[in-house]
Amino acid sequence: MWWIAAALLLTLVIGAWYVTAMPGRSHRGSLPTLGPDAALIRDRLAGHVRVLAGEIGERNIWHLSRLAMAGRHIHETMKGMGLTPTRQRFEAMGVPVENLEAELGGNARADEIIVVGAHYDSVQGCPGANDNGSGVAALLELARLLGEDTLARTVRFVAFVNEEPPFSFTEEMGSVRYAKRCQARAENVVAMLSLETMGYYSSEKNSQRYPFPFSFFYPSTGDFLAVVGNMRSRRLVRRVVGAFRQHAAFPCEGTAAPGYLPGIFWSDQWAFWRRGYPAVMITDTAPFRYPHYHTPEDSKEKVDYERLARVVQGLSRVVRDLASG
């Protein structure tokens, strides 16, 4: 029966390669000196998180005025960049809520749309600095960095409401409403990037955990950015990882795995998968690394703004590459 065992082993090896193989090589070793452009990004990121998690704090429909304050900060920041933000309003539990969107119109391929999104609500009892003030801050900085570019494809920057429980994976989740509208309008969304809990990194050994069996394939030190997608989004995962590794001197790992596995579907990219759109989550892996996930200790001091700035600078190049065709 040796040949059966050999065939099973070969199948496992091929499967593991298919899930984990990514173009380029992840950065290793010390990080380069932070340049003046990245230092400006760092300071602006810190300012956004200070507003969202410090001045506003917990923001959800149980603190509706604070949720509205967060929305106004996003709206006014986008307007200040010269963008024209719009609102997608709907009701959740009978309460009015809204997604916010700003668009950079494309040129030669304007009908092809890239959505860059992050949820701006926080879970109950949590100020939401890393989850997901870091993602919203990154969203706003990417909009600023790309705002004056001439791009072939259209890029939309979207702040989603109601990602957190009890709305997760329901029809009252903001990204579900948004993706559903995209489909109803027959919009050609060629890529969606979900910016989710991006600001915590550690150089300590064994600071990174994984759901089984990913620990066999990825580092045990939580100092890297992760790009996560389902099997149908594998091409997008590989493109994002390859572009990030090419342009950023910062560790980056990627996986394209079955979407039902723990951690793979846990954010707004899930809503786009349901509608047949390719989508990835860009994250620090959240509860698999961050000890303050969904706790009152998820405060603005926990975010590593310098490393987050390096990530955002790299992602700006990734989005430019995606939007160029």
Salt bridges, closest charged atoms under 4 A:
ASP43 OD1 - ARG42 NE 2.98
GLU58 OE2 - HIS63 NE2 3.39
GLU76 OE2 - HIS75 ND1 3.47
GLU98 OE2 - ARG87 NE 3.09
GLU98 OE1 - ARG89 NE 3.30
GLU101 OE2 - ARG156 NE 3.96
GLU101 OE2 - ARG181 NH2 3.59
GLU103 OE1 - ARG156 NE 2.86
GLU112 OE1 - ARG109 NE 3.07
GLU112 OE1 - ARG153 NE 2.61
ASP121 OD1 - HIS119 ND1 2.98
ASP131 OD1 - HIS119 NE2 3.21
ASP131 OD2 - HIS294 NE2 2.97
GLU141 OE2 - ARG44 NE 2.70
GLU141 OE1 - ARG144 NH2 2.79
ASP149 OD2 - ARG320 NE 2.49
GLU163 OE1 - HIS119 NE2 3.14
GLU164 OE2 - HIS119 NE2 3.85
GLU164 OE1 - HIS294 NE2 3.09
GLU171 OE2 - ARG274 NH1 3.32
GLU187 OE2 - ARG156 NH2 2.90
GLU187 OE2 - ARG185 NH1 3.98
GLU196 OE1 - HIS119 NE2 3.05
GLU253 OE2 - ARG28 NH2 2.99
GLU253 OE1 - ARG245 NH2 3.50
GLU301 OE2 - LYS300 NZ 3.04
ASP304 OD2 - ARG307 NE 2.87
GLU306 OE2 - ARG310 NH2 3.20
ASP321 OD2 - HIS247 NE2 2.97
